[in-house]
Amino acid sequence: MSEKRYSAMTPHELQQEIAQLSEKARKAEQMGMVNEFAVLERKAVMAKAYLLDPDDFKPGSIYAIDGAPGSYFKVEYLNGVFAWGYRLDGNGNEEALPISMLKEGKN
């Protein structure tokens, strides 16, 4: 069975995928499998991005970064479910974050 891309999944399929990934991540964390946990957690973040509307995220806006307390991200532009920009507390290098990592913050 081939993996279905998140972009091809329905919202219901995405929610099921997120639930399965979260459960697997929880088990990996309990078993001390740190790398496996991180991979599964990242996949869930990506799946969540496809449940959001990129139009809700505006270039020039500043958002808090989920999972990085005190860090903020300024969006320069969007490409699909990725926001490109830079961290206000970072080195100024451009990076892309899934929109699911951005939370209403400093606007």
N, CA, C and O atoms as a GROMACS GRO file, in nm:
protein
  428
    1MET      N    1   0.084  -0.118   0.000
    1MET     CA    2   0.000   0.000   0.000
    1MET      C    3   0.089   0.125   0.000
    1MET      O    4   0.178   0.138   0.084
    2SER      N    5   0.064   0.214  -0.093
    2SER     CA    6   0.146   0.334  -0.099
    2SER      C    7   0.089   0.442  -0.007
    2SER      O    8  -0.032   0.450   0.014
    3GLU      N    9   0.178   0.522   0.046
    3GLU     CA   10   0.137   0.629   0.136
    3GLU      C   11   0.063   0.736   0.056
    3GLU      O   12   0.104   0.772  -0.054
    4LYS      N   13  -0.045   0.785   0.112
    4LYS     CA   14  -0.119   0.894   0.049
    4LYS      C   15  -0.060   1.026   0.098
    4LYS      O   16  -0.034   1.042   0.218
    5ARG      N   17  -0.040   1.119   0.007
    5ARG     CA   18   0.015   1.250   0.045
    5ARG      C   19  -0.087   1.325   0.129
    5ARG      O   20  -0.208   1.313   0.108
    6TYR      N   21  -0.037   1.403   0.224
    6TYR     CA   22  -0.126   1.483   0.309
    6TYR      C   23  -0.211   1.577   0.224
    6TYR      O   24  -0.328   1.601   0.255
    7SER      N   25  -0.153   1.630   0.117
    7SER     CA   26  -0.225   1.725   0.031
    7SER      C   27  -0.343   1.658  -0.041
    7SER      O   28  -0.434   1.727  -0.087
    8ALA      N   29  -0.342   1.525  -0.050
    8ALA     CA   30  -0.449   1.452  -0.118
    8ALA      C   31  -0.553   1.398  -0.020
    8ALA      O   32  -0.654   1.342  -0.062
    9MET      N   33  -0.530   1.415   0.110
    9MET     CA   34  -0.620   1.360   0.212
    9MET      C   35  -0.737   1.456   0.240
    9MET      O   36  -0.724   1.578   0.228
   10THR      N   37  -0.849   1.397   0.277
   10THR     CA   38  -0.963   1.476   0.322
   10THR      C   39  -0.936   1.521   0.466
   10THR      O   40  -0.849   1.464   0.532
   11PRO      N   41  -1.009   1.623   0.515
   11PRO     CA   42  -0.991   1.663   0.655
   11PRO      C   43  -1.010   1.545   0.751
   11PRO      O   44  -0.936   1.534   0.849
   12HIS      N   45  -1.107   1.459   0.724
   12HIS     CA   46  -1.130   1.343   0.812
   12HIS      C   47  -1.009   1.250   0.812
   12HIS      O   48  -0.966   1.203   0.917
   13GLU      N   49  -0.954   1.224   0.693
   13GLU     CA   50  -0.835   1.138   0.684
   13GLU      C   51  -0.716   1.201   0.756
   13GLU      O   52  -0.639   1.132   0.824
   14LEU      N   53  -0.702   1.332   0.742
   14LEU     CA   54  -0.593   1.402   0.812
   14LEU      C   55  -0.609   1.389   0.963
   14LEU      O   56  -0.511   1.365   1.033
   15GLN      N   57  -0.730   1.406   1.013
   15GLN     CA   58  -0.754   1.394   1.157
   15GLN      C   59  -0.722   1.253   1.206
   15GLN      O   60  -0.666   1.236   1.315
   16GLN      N   61  -0.759   1.152   1.127
   16GLN     CA   62  -0.726   1.013   1.164
   16GLN      C   63  -0.575   0.994   1.166
   16GLN      O   64  -0.521   0.931   1.257
   17GLU      N   65  -0.507   1.047   1.066
   17GLU     CA   66  -0.361   1.035   1.056
   17GLU      C   67  -0.295   1.103   1.176
   17GLU      O   68  -0.203   1.047   1.236
   18ILE      N   69  -0.341   1.223   1.212
   18ILE     CA   70  -0.286   1.296   1.327
   18ILE      C   71  -0.305   1.216   1.455
   18ILE      O   72  -0.214   1.207   1.537
   19ALA      N   73  -0.423   1.158   1.472
   19ALA     CA   74  -0.450   1.076   1.591
   19ALA      C   75  -0.357   0.956   1.597
   19ALA      O   76  -0.302   0.924   1.703
   20GLN      N   77  -0.338   0.888   1.483
   20GLN     CA   78  -0.248   0.771   1.480
   20GLN      C   79  -0.104   0.812   1.509
   20GLN      O   80  -0.034   0.746   1.586
   21LEU      N   81  -0.060   0.921   1.447
   21LEU     CA   82   0.078   0.968   1.470
   21LEU      C   83   0.098   1.009   1.615
   21LEU      O   84   0.202   0.980   1.674
   22SER      N   85  -0.001   1.076   1.672
   22SER     CA   86   0.010   1.119   1.812
   22SER      C   87   0.019   1.000   1.906
   22SER      O   88   0.095   1.001   2.002
   23GLU      N   89  -0.059   0.896   1.877
   23GLU     CA   90  -0.056   0.775   1.960
   23GLU      C   91   0.079   0.705   1.947
   23GLU      O   92   0.137   0.663   2.047
   24LYS      N   93   0.130   0.692   1.824
   24LYS     CA   94   0.261   0.630   1.803
   24LYS      C   95   0.370   0.712   1.872
   24LYS      O   96   0.462   0.657   1.931
   25ALA      N   97   0.358   0.845   1.864
   25ALA     CA   98   0.458   0.933   1.928
   25ALA      C   99   0.454   0.916   2.079
   25ALA      O  100   0.559   0.912   2.144
   26ARG      N  101   0.334   0.905   2.135
   26ARG     CA  102   0.320   0.886   2.279
   26ARG      C  103   0.388   0.757   2.322
   26ARG      O  104   0.460   0.754   2.423
   27LYS      N  105   0.366   0.650   2.246
   27LYS     CA  106   0.429   0.520   2.278
   27LYS      C  107   0.581   0.528   2.264
   27LYS      O  108   0.654   0.474   2.347
   28ALA      N  109   0.628   0.595   2.158
   28ALA     CA  110   0.773   0.609   2.137
   28ALA      C  111   0.836   0.686   2.253
   28ALA      O  112   0.944   0.652   2.300
   29GLU      N  113   0.767   0.791   2.299
   29GLU     CA  114   0.818   0.871   2.410
   29GLU      C  115   0.826   0.787   2.537
   29GLU      O  116   0.924   0.795   2.611
   30GLN      N  117   0.722   0.706   2.562
   30GLN     CA  118   0.720   0.620   2.681
   30GLN      C  119   0.834   0.519   2.678
   30GLN      O  120   0.889   0.483   2.782
   31MET      N  121   0.869   0.473   2.557
   31MET     CA  122   0.974   0.374   2.544
   31MET      C  123   1.112   0.439   2.533
   31MET      O  124   1.212   0.369   2.516
   32GLY      N  125   1.117   0.572   2.544
   32GLY     CA  126   1.246   0.642   2.539
   32GLY      C  127   1.307   0.650   2.401
   32GLY      O  128   1.428   0.673   2.388
   33MET      N  129   1.226   0.632   2.297
   33MET     CA  130   1.275   0.638   2.159
   33MET      C  131   1.264   0.784   2.112
   33MET      O  132   1.170   0.822   2.043
   34VAL      N  133   1.363   0.863   2.151
   34VAL     CA  134   1.360   1.008   2.130
   34VAL      C  135   1.354   1.045   1.982
   34VAL      O  136   1.275   1.130   1.942
   35ASN      N  137   1.437   0.982   1.901
   35ASN     CA  138   1.439   1.014   1.758
   35ASN      C  139   1.306   0.978   1.691
   35ASN      O  140   1.253   1.057   1.613
   36GLU      N  141   1.254   0.862   1.721
   36GLU     CA  142   1.126   0.818   1.664
   36GLU      C  143   1.015   0.914   1.707
   36GLU      O  144   0.929   0.951   1.626
   37PHE      N  145   1.017   0.954   1.833
   37PHE     CA  146   0.918   1.049   1.884
   37PHE      C  147   0.924   1.179   1.805
   37PHE      O  148   0.820   1.232   1.764
   38ALA      N  149   1.044   1.232   1.783
   38ALA     CA  150   1.061   1.359   1.712
   38ALA      C  151   1.009   1.350   1.568
   38ALA      O  152   0.944   1.442   1.519
   39VAL      N  153   1.038   1.238   1.500
   39VAL     CA  154   0.992   1.219   1.362
   39VAL      C  155   0.839   1.214   1.357
   39VAL      O  156   0.778   1.279   1.273
   40LEU      N  157   0.778   1.138   1.446
   40LEU     CA  158   0.633   1.124   1.448
   40LEU      C  159   0.566   1.257   1.483
   40LEU      O  160   0.463   1.292   1.426
   41GLU      N  161   0.624   1.329   1.578
   41GLU     CA  162   0.570   1.458   1.617
   41GLU      C  163   0.574   1.557   1.500
   41GLU      O  164   0.480   1.632   1.478
   42ARG      N  165   0.685   1.556   1.424
   42ARG     CA  166   0.701   1.644   1.308
   42ARG      C  167   0.600   1.609   1.199
   42ARG      O  168   0.544   1.697   1.134
   43LYS      N  169   0.576   1.479   1.179
   43LYS     CA  170   0.477   1.437   1.080
   43LYS      C  171   0.337   1.486   1.118
   43LYS      O  172   0.260   1.529   1.032
   44ALA      N  173   0.306   1.480   1.246
   44ALA     CA  174   0.174   1.528   1.293
   44ALA      C  175   0.161   1.678   1.270
   44ALA      O  176   0.055   1.726   1.230
   45VAL      N  177   0.268   1.753   1.294
   45VAL     CA  178   0.267   1.898   1.270
   45VAL      C  179   0.241   1.925   1.121
   45VAL      O  180   0.164   2.015   1.087
   46MET      N  181   0.305   1.847   1.034
   46MET     CA  182   0.284   1.865   0.890
   46MET      C  183   0.139   1.833   0.852
   46MET      O  184   0.078   1.907   0.774
   47ALA      N  185   0.085   1.725   0.905
   47ALA     CA  186  -0.054   1.688   0.874
   47ALA      C  187  -0.149   1.798   0.920
   47ALA      O  188  -0.245   1.830   0.850
   48LYS      N  189  -0.123   1.855   1.039
   48LYS     CA  190  -0.208   1.962   1.091
   48LYS      C  191  -0.205   2.084   1.000
   48LYS      O  192  -0.305   2.155   0.988
   49ALA      N  193  -0.091   2.109   0.935
   49ALA     CA  194  -0.080   2.226   0.846
   49ALA      C  195  -0.182   2.218   0.732
   49ALA      O  196  -0.232   2.320   0.686
   50TYR      N  197  -0.211   2.096   0.688
   50TYR     CA  198  -0.305   2.078   0.577
   50TYR      C  199  -0.450   2.096   0.620
   50TYR      O  200  -0.539   2.100   0.535
   51LEU      N  201  -0.475   2.107   0.749
   51LEU     CA  202  -0.610   2.134   0.798
   51LEU      C  203  -0.635   2.285   0.809
   51LEU      O  204  -0.748   2.329   0.832
   52LEU      N  205  -0.529   2.365   0.792
   52LEU     CA  206  -0.539   2.510   0.806
   52LEU      C  207  -0.546   2.577   0.670
   52LEU      O  208  -0.508   2.519   0.568
   53ASP      N  209  -0.597   2.700   0.668
   53ASP     CA  210  -0.606   2.778   0.546
   53ASP      C  211  -0.488   2.874   0.539
   53ASP      O  212  -0.477   2.964   0.622
   54PRO      N  213  -0.398   2.856   0.441
   54PRO     CA  214  -0.282   2.945   0.431
   54PRO      C  215  -0.322   3.093   0.420
   54PRO      O  216  -0.244   3.180   0.458
   55ASP      N  217  -0.442   3.121   0.369
   55ASP     CA  218  -0.487   3.260   0.356
   55ASP      C  219  -0.507   3.327   0.491
   55ASP      O  220  -0.516   3.449   0.499
   56ASP      N  221  -0.514   3.248   0.599
   56ASP     CA  222  -0.529   3.304   0.733
   56ASP      C  223  -0.397   3.361   0.786
   56ASP      O  224  -0.396   3.428   0.889
   57PHE      N  225  -0.287   3.334   0.717
   57PHE     CA  226  -0.155   3.378   0.759
   57PHE      C  227  -0.108   3.486   0.662
   57PHE      O  228  -0.099   3.462   0.542
   58LYS      N  229  -0.078   3.603   0.715
   58LYS     CA  230  -0.049   3.720   0.631
   58LYS      C  231   0.099   3.756   0.629
   58LYS      O  232   0.163   3.765   0.734
   59PRO      N  233   0.153   3.776   0.508
   59PRO     CA  234   0.292   3.825   0.497
   59PRO      C  235   0.306   3.957   0.573
   59PRO      O  236   0.216   4.042   0.569
   60GLY      N  237   0.418   3.972   0.641
   60GLY     CA  238   0.442   4.092   0.720
   60GLY      C  239   0.398   4.077   0.865
   60GLY      O  240   0.435   4.158   0.950
   61SER      N  241   0.318   3.974   0.892
   61SER     CA  242   0.270   3.951   1.029
   61SER      C  243   0.373   3.873   1.109
   61SER      O  244   0.458   3.802   1.055
   62ILE      N  245   0.362   3.888   1.241
   62ILE     CA  246   0.453   3.819   1.332
   62ILE      C  247   0.371   3.722   1.417
   62ILE      O  248   0.267   3.759   1.473
   63TYR      N  249   0.418   3.599   1.425
   63TYR     CA  250   0.348   3.494   1.498
   63TYR      C  251   0.440   3.431   1.602
   63TYR      O  252   0.562   3.424   1.584
   64ALA      N  253   0.380   3.385   1.711
   64ALA     CA  254   0.454   3.306   1.808
   64ALA      C  255   0.478   3.168   1.745
   64ALA      O  256   0.398   3.122   1.664
   65ILE      N  257   0.588   3.104   1.783
   65ILE     CA  258   0.620   2.971   1.731
   65ILE      C  259   0.580   2.868   1.834
   65ILE      O  260   0.631   2.868   1.946
   66ASP      N  261   0.488   2.780   1.796
   66ASP     CA  262   0.442   2.674   1.885
   66ASP      C  263   0.560   2.584   1.920
   66ASP      O  264   0.632   2.539   1.831
   67GLY      N  265   0.579   2.558   2.047
   67GLY     CA  266   0.688   2.472   2.091
   67GLY      C  267   0.819   2.546   2.114
   67GLY      O  268   0.920   2.485   2.151
   68ALA      N  269   0.819   2.677   2.091
   68ALA     CA  270   0.939   2.758   2.114
   68ALA      C  271   0.898   2.883   2.190
   68ALA      O  272   0.890   2.992   2.132
   69PRO      N  273   0.873   2.869   2.320
   69PRO     CA  274   0.827   2.983   2.401
   69PRO      C  275   0.918   3.104   2.388
   69PRO      O  276   1.040   3.092   2.398
   70GLY      N  277   0.859   3.220   2.365
   70GLY     CA  278   0.936   3.342   2.355
   70GLY      C  279   0.995   3.367   2.217
   70GLY      O  280   1.056   3.472   2.195
   71SER      N  281   0.977   3.274   2.124
   71SER     CA  282   1.028   3.292   1.988
   71SER      C  283   0.916   3.338   1.896
   71SER      O  284   0.803   3.290   1.904
   72TYR      N  285   0.950   3.432   1.808
   72TYR     CA  286   0.852   3.485   1.715
   72TYR      C  287   0.906   3.477   1.573
   72TYR      O  288   1.027   3.482   1.549
   73PHE      N  289   0.812   3.463   1.478
   73PHE     CA  290   0.846   3.442   1.338
   73PHE      C  291   0.775   3.546   1.254
   73PHE      O  292   0.654   3.561   1.262
   74LYS      N  293   0.851   3.618   1.172
   74LYS     CA  294   0.792   3.715   1.080
   74LYS      C  295   0.777   3.650   0.943
   74LYS      O  296   0.875   3.605   0.883
   75VAL      N  297   0.653   3.645   0.895
   75VAL     CA  298   0.623   3.582   0.766
   75VAL      C  299   0.654   3.680   0.653
   75VAL      O  300   0.603   3.793   0.651
   76GLU      N  301   0.736   3.636   0.560
   76GLU     CA  302   0.765   3.715   0.440
   76GLU      C  303   0.670   3.676   0.327
   76GLU      O  304   0.613   3.762   0.259
   77TYR      N  305   0.652   3.544   0.308
   77TYR     CA  306   0.559   3.496   0.206
   77TYR      C  307   0.520   3.353   0.238
   77TYR      O  308   0.582   3.288   0.323
   78LEU      N  309   0.416   3.304   0.170
   78LEU     CA  310   0.370   3.167   0.189
   78LEU      C  311   0.386   3.090   0.060
   78LEU      O  312   0.371   3.145  -0.050
   79ASN      N  313   0.416   2.962   0.074
   79ASN     CA  314   0.423   2.872  -0.040
   79ASN      C  315   0.356   2.743   0.005
   79ASN      O  316   0.415   2.664   0.079
   80GLY      N  317   0.233   2.721  -0.038
   80GLY     CA  318   0.156   2.606   0.008
   80GLY      C  319   0.126   2.621   0.156
   80GLY      O  320   0.075   2.724   0.199
   81VAL      N  321   0.159   2.518   0.234
   81VAL     CA  322   0.134   2.522   0.378
   81VAL      C  323   0.258   2.564   0.457
   81VAL      O  324   0.265   2.545   0.579
   82PHE      N  325   0.357   2.621   0.387
   82PHE     CA  326   0.478   2.669   0.453
   82PHE      C  327   0.482   2.821   0.453
   82PHE      O  328   0.454   2.886   0.352
   83ALA      N  329   0.518   2.877   0.569
   83ALA     CA  330   0.541   3.020   0.581
   83ALA      C  331   0.692   3.040   0.576
   83ALA      O  332   0.767   2.978   0.653
   84TRP      N  333   0.737   3.124   0.486
   84TRP     CA  334   0.879   3.157   0.475
   84TRP      C  335   0.904   3.292   0.540
   84TRP      O  336   0.826   3.386   0.524
   85GLY      N  337   1.012   3.301   0.614
   85GLY     CA  338   1.045   3.424   0.682
   85GLY      C  339   1.163   3.401   0.773
   85GLY      O  340   1.253   3.323   0.742
   86TYR      N  341   1.162   3.470   0.887
   86TYR     CA  342   1.275   3.454   0.978
   86TYR      C  343   1.230   3.473   1.123
   86TYR      O  344   1.130   3.539   1.152
   87ARG      N  345   1.306   3.412   1.212
   87ARG     CA  346   1.282   3.424   1.356
   87ARG      C  347   1.336   3.559   1.402
   87ARG      O  348   1.446   3.599   1.366
   88LEU      N  349   1.257   3.629   1.483
   88LEU     CA  350   1.300   3.760   1.532
   88LEU      C  351   1.422   3.748   1.622
   88LEU      O  352   1.504   3.839   1.628
   89ASP      N  353   1.434   3.633   1.692
   89ASP     CA  354   1.549   3.613   1.781
   89ASP      C  355   1.657   3.528   1.715
   89ASP      O  356   1.748   3.480   1.782
   90GLY      N  357   1.646   3.508   1.584
   90GLY     CA  358   1.739   3.420   1.514
   90GLY      C  359   1.855   3.494   1.451
   90GLY      O  360   1.884   3.609   1.487
   91ASN      N  361   1.919   3.428   1.357
   91ASN     CA  362   2.038   3.484   1.293
   91ASN      C  363   2.005   3.560   1.165
   91ASN      O  364   2.095   3.602   1.093
   92GLY      N  365   1.876   3.577   1.137
   92GLY     CA  366   1.835   3.652   1.018
   92GLY      C  367   1.826   3.568   0.893
   92GLY      O  368   1.788   3.618   0.787
   93ASN      N  369   1.860   3.439   0.903
   93ASN     CA  370   1.851   3.351   0.787
   93ASN      C  371   1.705   3.314   0.760
   93ASN      O  372   1.628   3.288   0.853
   94GLU      N  373   1.670   3.312   0.633
   94GLU     CA  374   1.533   3.274   0.596
   94GLU      C  375   1.513   3.125   0.620
   94GLU      O  376   1.602   3.044   0.596
   95GLU      N  377   1.393   3.092   0.668
   95GLU     CA  378   1.358   2.951   0.687
   95GLU      C  379   1.209   2.936   0.662
   95GLU      O  380   1.135   3.034   0.653
   96ALA      N  381   1.166   2.812   0.650
   96ALA     CA  382   1.025   2.782   0.628
   96ALA      C  383   0.973   2.702   0.746
   96ALA      O  384   1.038   2.608   0.792
   97LEU      N  385   0.854   2.739   0.793
   97LEU     CA  386   0.787   2.664   0.899
   97LEU      C  387   0.649   2.623   0.848
   97LEU      O  388   0.584   2.700   0.778
   98PRO      N  389   0.603   2.502   0.885
   98PRO     CA  390   0.465   2.467   0.854
   98PRO      C  391   0.372   2.566   0.926
   98PRO      O  392   0.399   2.603   1.040
   99ILE      N  393   0.265   2.609   0.860
   99ILE     CA  394   0.177   2.709   0.921
   99ILE      C  395   0.116   2.659   1.051
   99ILE      O  396   0.072   2.740   1.133
  100SER      N  397   0.113   2.528   1.072
  100SER     CA  398   0.058   2.474   1.196
  100SER      C  399   0.146   2.506   1.318
  100SER      O  400   0.102   2.489   1.432
  101MET      N  401   0.268   2.553   1.294
  101MET     CA  402   0.358   2.590   1.405
  101MET      C  403   0.341   2.736   1.445
  101MET      O  404   0.398   2.779   1.546
  102LEU      N  405   0.263   2.813   1.368
  102LEU     CA  406   0.247   2.955   1.395
  102LEU      C  407   0.121   2.981   1.474
  102LEU      O  408   0.013   2.932   1.440
  103LYS      N  409   0.135   3.058   1.580
  103LYS     CA  410   0.022   3.093   1.666
  103LYS      C  411   0.009   3.244   1.671
  103LYS      O  412   0.109   3.316   1.663
  104GLU      N  413  -0.114   3.290   1.684
  104GLU     CA  414  -0.135   3.436   1.698
  104GLU      C  415  -0.043   3.484   1.808
  104GLU      O  416  -0.041   3.429   1.918
  105GLY      N  417   0.033   3.585   1.778
  105GLY     CA  418   0.129   3.629   1.878
  105GLY      C  419   0.137   3.778   1.890
  105GLY      O  420   0.056   3.840   1.959
  106LYS      N  421   0.234   3.835   1.824
  106LYS     CA  422   0.281   3.969   1.853
  106LYS      C  423   0.220   4.075   1.761
  106LYS      O  424   0.271   4.187   1.759
  107ASN      N  425   0.115   4.046   1.686
  107ASN     CA  426   0.063   4.142   1.588
  107ASN      C  427   0.006   4.266   1.651
  107ASN      O  428  -0.042   4.355   1.581
   0.00000   0.00000   0.00000
